[in-house]
Amino acid sequence: QVQLAESGGGLVQAGGSLRLSCAVSGFTFSTSAMGWYRQAPGKQRELVAGISRIGSVVTNYADSVKGRFTISRDNAKNTVYLQMNSLKPEDTAVYYCNKLSNFASWGQGTQVTVSS
């Protein structure tokens, strides 16, 4: 059974930092390119950042997070991370992880709220 378990969200003031984690089970994590996505209230889910199978290629898809967010992975722990620095109120959203293609079932996500 596929499981994507996101954690690490919370309430933080603008300028603060959070580190999100996503523990994966049920598929071969090490052969899957992974991404972090977010969905803000009233908006469509968007891809924020992606990372290749062995972490050699990282892509920030959202211009708004370039230079502030860093995606990484630990294939030994079947976990993908998102380090978020210099957070802004517009980063407020539910954050999800998933494959970059051939999506697995979505997890519950983790809420990130940035206060001004």
WODA-V581997 format. One record per residue. RES is the residue in one letter. SS is DSSP state (h for helix, s for strand, l for the rest). Layout:
BEGIN
res-><RES | RES>
ss-><SS | SS>
END
This chain:
BEGIN
res-><Q | V | Q | L | A | E | S | G | G | G | L | V | Q | A | G | G | S | L | R | L | S | C | A | V | S | G | F | T | F | S | T | S | A | M | G | W | Y | R | Q | A | P | G | K | Q | R | E | L | V | A | G | I | S | R | I | G | S | V | V | T | N | Y | A | D | S | V | K | G | R | F | T | I | S | R | D | N | A | K | N | T | V | Y | L | Q | M | N | S | L | K | P | E | D | T | A | V | Y | Y | C | N | K | L | S | N | F | A | S | W | G | Q | G | T | Q | V | T | V | S | S>
ss-><l | l | s | s | s | s | s | l | l | s | s | s | s | l | l | l | l | s | s | s | s | s | s | s | s | l | l | l | h | h | h | l | l | s | s | s | s | s | s | l | l | l | l | l | l | s | s | s | s | s | s | l | l | l | l | l | l | s | s | s | l | l | h | h | h | l | l | l | s | s | s | s | s | s | l | l | l | l | s | s | s | s | s | s | l | l | l | l | h | h | h | l | s | s | s | s | s | s | s | l | l | l | l | l | l | l | l | l | l | s | s | s | s | s | s | l>
END
